[in-house]
Amino acid sequence: MASSRLFNNIGRLGIGLAIAGGAINSMLYNVDGGHRAVIFDRFQGVKPDVIGEGTHFMIPWLHRPIIFDIRTRPRSIPSITGTKDLQTINITLRILYRPRAEILPKIFTNLGLDYEERVLPSITNEVLKSVVAQFDAIELITQRTLISQRVSELLTERAAQFGLLLDDISITHVSFGPEFTSAVELKQVAQQDAEKQRFLVEKAEQSRQANVIAAEGDARAADLIGKALGEAGDGLIELRRIEAAEDIAGQLSKSRNIVYLPHGPQMLLNISGSMQ
C-alpha cells in the first residue's frame, strides 16, 4: 500500500509539473536577433510598445505577439514605362529596404505583416513613371547616373511616408522596345557608312594632293632641264648619252650571254643613240 501511494503521488506530481510547465511555456515568447515584436491585445488592440530581442512574458489567449524582421532585405521590382519621346522601356530596380522599428505598431495597424507587398511595387512604379517621362530614350543611357539619383531621392521620400527606410536603390536592368533597338542599329550602320565615305574622300584628297605635288615636281624638273639645255646646248645631251652608254656597257659585261658589238670608236654612242 505504501509503495502504491508513493507511485500515485509521483504521478500526480509529474502531471502537475507538466501542466505548470505547459502553462509557463505558453506565457513565454522569443524575439530573435534582428527582429522586433508587437503585442496584439484582444481588448485593447495593438499596443504602442515595441518589444526588443530576448524572451518575454505574455498572458495566454489575451495577448498575441506579432514578430517583424527589421533587417535589411533586397527586392527587385520590374516596371514598364514610357520615355519623353514615347519609347517603351523595361526597367528593373533593386531596393534594399527595412521597416522603422519605432513605428512597427502603426505599420501593422495600417498595412499588416505584408507591408512591403502593399507599398513597394506601387510607389516604385509611380516614381519610375514620373522620372523616366522627363527624359528621352537615349538619355537613359547617357544620363543614367542622374536618373538613378532622382529616382532614389523621390522613392526614399515616398517610402518614408509608409515607415520604410531604403538603404540602397540601383537600376539593374534597362531594355528598350524593338522599334527603338532597330532605329539604333540603323543609326549605327549609317554612322559606319558615313565614316567609310569620309575615309574614301580623305584618301582621294590625299591622292589628288600627291598627284599635284608629283606634277609640280615634274614641271620643275622639266624647267630645270630646259634651262640647262639652253645654257649648255648639245653638250648636256652628249653627256647623258655617254653616261647611258657606260651603264649599258656595265650591264653587258656582267651578262653570261655572248654579245657581238660593232667595230669602231663610236660604238657606245651609237648604241645609246639607237636606244633613245
C-alpha positions in Angstrom: 0.0 0.0 0.0 2.8 2.4 0.8 4.5 1.9 -2.5 1.2 2.3 -4.3 0.6 5.6 -2.6 4.1 6.7 -3.4 3.7 6.0 -7.1 0.4 7.8 -7.2 1.9 10.8 -5.6 4.8 10.8 -8.0 2.4 10.5 -10.9 0.3 13.4 -9.6 3.4 15.5 -9.1 4.6 14.7 -12.7 1.2 15.7 -14.1 1.2 18.9 -12.1 4.7 19.8 -13.3 3.8 19.1 -16.9 0.7 21.3 -16.6 2.7 24.0 -14.9 5.4 23.7 -17.5 2.9 23.9 -20.3 1.3 27.0 -18.7 4.6 28.7 -18.2 5.7 27.9 -21.8 2.5 29.3 -23.2 3.3 32.5 -21.3 6.7 32.9 -22.9 7.7 34.0 -26.4 11.1 34.7 -28.0 12.2 37.6 -30.2 15.3 36.6 -32.2 18.2 38.9 -33.2 17.3 41.4 -35.9 13.6 41.1 -35.1 11.0 43.1 -33.1 7.6 42.2 -31.7 4.3 44.0 -31.5 1.7 42.8 -29.0 -2.0 42.4 -30.0 -4.4 42.6 -27.1 -7.8 41.1 -27.5 -9.4 44.0 -25.6 -7.1 47.0 -26.3 -6.0 46.1 -29.8 -2.4 46.7 -31.0 -0.3 48.1 -28.1 2.0 51.0 -28.9 5.1 49.3 -27.3 7.8 47.7 -29.5 9.3 44.6 -27.8 13.1 44.1 -28.3 15.1 40.9 -28.6 15.0 38.2 -25.9 12.4 36.1 -24.0 9.3 37.8 -22.8 6.1 37.1 -20.8 2.6 37.4 -22.1 -0.9 36.4 -21.0 -2.1 33.5 -23.0 -5.2 33.9 -25.1 -5.3 37.6 -24.2 -2.0 38.6 -25.9 -0.6 37.6 -29.3 2.9 38.6 -30.3 3.5 39.6 -34.0 7.1 39.3 -35.0 8.7 41.6 -37.5 12.0 41.2 -39.3 13.8 44.6 -39.2 16.9 43.5 -41.1 17.8 45.0 -44.5 16.3 42.8 -47.3 16.6 43.1 -51.1 13.8 43.2 -53.5 13.8 43.6 -57.3 10.9 45.4 -58.9 10.4 45.4 -62.7 8.4 48.2 -64.4 7.2 49.0 -67.9 7.1 52.8 -68.6 7.4 55.3 -71.4 10.0 58.0 -72.1 9.7 61.6 -73.2 9.9 60.6 -76.9 7.2 57.9 -76.4 9.5 54.9 -76.4 8.5 51.9 -74.2 11.2 50.6 -71.9 11.5 47.8 -69.3 13.4 48.9 -66.2 14.2 47.0 -63.1 15.1 48.5 -59.7 16.9 46.7 -56.9 15.9 48.1 -53.5 17.4 47.3 -50.0 14.6 48.1 -47.5 13.7 47.7 -43.8 10.9 49.0 -41.6 11.3 51.7 -39.0 11.4 49.7 -35.7 9.9 52.5 -33.6 6.6 52.7 -35.6 6.0 49.0 -36.1 2.6 49.2 -34.4 1.5 51.8 -36.8 2.8 49.8 -39.8 1.0 46.7 -38.6 -2.2 48.5 -38.0 -2.2 50.3 -41.4 -0.5 47.8 -43.7 -0.2 44.4 -41.9 2.7 42.0 -42.0 3.0 42.0 -45.8 3.6 45.8 -45.8 6.3 45.5 -48.5 4.0 43.8 -50.9 1.4 46.6 -50.4 3.8 49.5 -50.7 7.0 48.9 -52.7 5.6 47.9 -56.1 3.1 50.7 -56.2 5.4 53.6 -55.2 8.2 52.2 -57.3 6.1 52.2 -60.5 4.8 55.7 -59.6 8.2 57.2 -59.2 9.7 55.5 -62.2 7.0 56.7 -64.5 7.3 60.3 -63.3 11.1 60.4 -63.6 11.5 58.4 -66.9 8.9 60.5 -68.6 11.2 63.6 -68.3 14.0 62.0 -70.4 14.4 60.7 -74.0 15.3 57.1 -74.5 18.9 57.9 -75.4 19.3 60.0 -72.3 18.5 56.9 -70.2 21.9 55.7 -71.3 23.9 58.9 -71.3 22.4 60.3 -68.1 21.9 57.1 -66.2 23.6 58.4 -63.0 21.3 61.5 -62.9 18.2 59.4 -63.4 19.2 56.9 -60.7 19.8 59.8 -58.3 16.4 61.4 -58.9 14.6 58.0 -58.6 16.5 57.4 -55.3 15.5 60.7 -53.8 11.8 60.5 -54.7 11.4 56.9 -53.8 13.1 57.4 -50.4 10.8 60.3 -49.7 7.7 58.3 -50.7 8.7 55.2 -48.7 9.3 57.3 -45.6 5.6 58.2 -45.6 4.8 54.5 -45.0 7.5 53.9 -42.4 10.1 52.2 -44.7 13.8 53.0 -44.9 15.6 52.4 -48.2 19.3 51.8 -47.7 20.1 51.5 -51.4 18.4 51.9 -54.8 20.0 50.9 -58.0 18.9 50.4 -61.6 20.0 46.9 -62.5 18.3 46.4 -65.9 17.1 48.6 -68.8 15.8 47.3 -72.1 14.2 49.1 -75.0 11.4 48.2 -77.3 12.1 46.6 -80.7 11.4 49.8 -82.6 14.0 51.8 -80.7 16.5 48.9 -81.0 16.0 48.7 -84.7 16.4 52.5 -85.0 19.7 52.4 -83.0 21.0 49.6 -85.3 20.1 51.6 -88.4 21.8 54.7 -87.0 25.0 52.7 -86.2 25.0 51.4 -89.8 24.5 54.9 -91.2 27.4 56.2 -89.0 29.7 53.4 -90.2 28.8 54.2 -93.8 29.4 57.9 -93.2 32.8 57.1 -91.7 33.7 54.9 -94.7 32.7 57.6 -97.1 34.7 60.2 -95.2 37.7 57.9 -95.3 37.3 57.5 -99.1 37.0 61.2 -99.6 40.2 61.8 -97.5 42.0 59.1 -99.4 41.0 60.7 -102.7 42.1 64.1 -101.5 45.5 62.8 -100.4 45.9 61.1 -103.8 45.0 64.3 -105.6 47.5 66.2 -103.5 50.1 63.6 -104.2 49.5 63.9 -107.9 49.6 67.7 -107.8 53.0 67.5 -105.9 54.3 65.0 -108.4 53.1 67.1 -111.4 54.7 70.2 -109.8 58.0 68.2 -109.4 57.9 67.0 -113.0 57.2 70.6 -114.2 60.1 71.8 -112.0 62.4 69.1 -113.4 61.4 69.9 -117.0 62.0 73.6 -116.3 65.5 72.9 -114.9 66.3 70.6 -117.9 65.1 73.3 -120.3 67.3 75.9 -118.6 70.3 73.5 -118.6 69.8 72.8 -122.3 69.5 76.5 -123.1 72.8 77.2 -121.2 74.8 74.1 -122.2 73.4 73.3 -125.6 74.1 69.9 -127.1 76.9 69.3 -124.5 74.4 68.2 -121.9 72.8 65.7 -124.3 76.1 64.2 -125.2 77.0 63.9 -121.5 73.7 62.0 -120.9 74.5 59.7 -123.9 77.9 58.9 -122.5 76.5 58.1 -119.1 73.8 55.9 -120.6 76.4 54.1 -122.8 78.6 53.4 -119.8 75.7 52.0 -117.9 74.7 49.7 -120.8 78.3 48.5 -121.2 78.5 47.7 -117.5 75.3 45.6 -117.7 76.5 43.8 -120.8 79.9 42.9 -119.2 78.1 41.1 -116.3 75.8 39.1 -118.6 76.7 35.5 -119.4 75.2 35.7 -122.8 77.5 36.3 -125.8 77.1 39.8 -127.2 78.5 40.9 -130.6 79.4 44.6 -130.7 80.1 46.5 -133.9 83.7 47.8 -134.5 84.5 51.4 -134.1 85.2 54.1 -131.5 81.6 55.4 -131.8 80.0 52.1 -130.8 78.7 53.1 -127.3 77.4 56.4 -128.6 75.6 54.6 -131.5 74.0 52.2 -129.0 72.8 54.9 -126.7 71.6 56.9 -129.7 69.7 54.0 -131.1 68.1 53.2 -127.7 66.8 56.8 -127.4 
